[in-house]
Amino acid sequence: MSETAGATPKKPVIPAVPAAEGSTTSRVLLVGYGILAGIFVLYAIGWALGLSRQTHIDRPEASALSQFMTILTSGLAIASGPLWFASVYILTRKNRTPVKLAWQVLGVVLLVPWVFIVPPIGSGGFN
Amino acid sequence: MTDTGVPGEDRSVVPGAVPNAEPPAVDAATAQSSQRHASERHDDAVSDAIQDDARASARGKLGWLSITVAIVFGLFYVYAFFVAISDIVDWSISSNAPWGFLIAALLLPVVIFAVAFWVGLRRNIFGKALVFILGLVVVAALTISLNVAGDAAAYSGGDTLAQQL
């Protein structure tokens, strides 16, 4: 941002600098972000479908706090992939491309929707 | 904020106050200026607090704002911790409790909070809040995953996870 703001007087320089600087890295980053965004969207769908199979999320006998936290946890889990993508995108803005992609891949590993993959067994679950 | 608010006020004043336009215009102008001064003073106090906190964070220290944010978000991590304790108590009467997953679910909020605290240590208050929210998201997703996996382990073979490992 500061580079473009400093370079505003010289107009022809602005398009030349980013294109010449990191054409390969930016292309890798763009493709990587595209793949990652697709994965995280699929994760959101997986979490939503997986949690919809869990019958014990709606528990009228539980306390109001417990019910609220269950809904909050379910919502955070469904949104976890897109939230991770957006948050890591913001938090690693000043980092190099491998660092950016490594943090994104960590999210792909951590946020796998096992609730969708593992077939529902028994009546137990999370509170 | 003040810029977006001013045109809206003008638009609401103009249709109703066509006959006597001048006195409301003066009143509105003074009201706007006083409001703007008040909001600027308010912004200054808030941004001062944020900048003080950011300066402390840059030195690796914790300002009062950082501590407050850590405590507020920490409450949600503590809730996940107590739910994990509750699950262990519930499972303790069972003969095939998935202890590995239960203990992992107990340690999870503690570890993730520590990681989030460390990652956000030198960031400003917005970065800290974002990292704590991201940590909560990970705790939520992994807690559900651990519960699902724990259930699968408990109900599949009859063996506990510890015996399976």
Interface residues (C-beta under 8 A of the other chain):
Chain A: W47 L51 M69 L72 T73 S74 L76 A77 A79 S80 L83 W84 S87 V88 I90 L91 L110 L111 V112 P113 W114 V115 V118 P119 I121 G122 G124 G125 F126 N127
Chain B: Y79 V83 S86 D87 V119 R123 G127 L130 V131 I133 L134 L136 V137 V138 A140 A141 L142 T143 I144 S145 N147 V148 A149 G150 D151 A152 A154 Y155 S156
